[in-house]
Structure formats: structure tokens, C-alpha cells
């Protein structure tokens, strides 16, 4: 289990997302559609068309 800082927001993106997008594409979607910073430490949750797949985008500040 990953512990999140107390001030972390969880954004659940409404609608469906193209699950072929990689994490760079999802980060661009966060910037353009939500006008948020994908490197803010908040959690962004995307779901596929059928609702059986999700992708979670979270930047923890650690280098790769």
C-alpha cells in the first residue's frame, strides 16, 4: 500500500479515456482538459470505455 500525503486530492476523471494512451498522454490530458499540473502530487484516475480497466497517474517526486 502506498501512503499518500494528507493534502493529496484524488481526481476521478468523468467519462471514459482511451486506454491506449501512455502516461505521457495522460499527463498531457491532465494539463489540457483539467487545467491541472500532473506533477502536483495529486492522484488522477482514468477509466476505460467498458469500465473494467483503470489507469492511475501519480507523481511522487522520485526520479525514475
VENTAJO-V491914 format. One record per backbone hydrogen bond with DSSP energy under -1.0 kcal/mol. CO is the residue of the C=O (numbers start at 1). NH is the residue of the N-H. If there is no record, write none. Layout:
# VENTAJO-V491914
CO;NH / CO;NH
This chain:
# VENTAJO-V491914
5;8 / 9;43 / 11;45 / 18;21 / 22;26 / 23;27 / 24;28 / 25;29 / 26;30 / 27;31 / 28;32 / 29;33 / 30;36 / 37;40 / 43;11 / 44;57 / 45;13 / 46;55 / 47;17 / 53;48 / 55;46 / 57;44
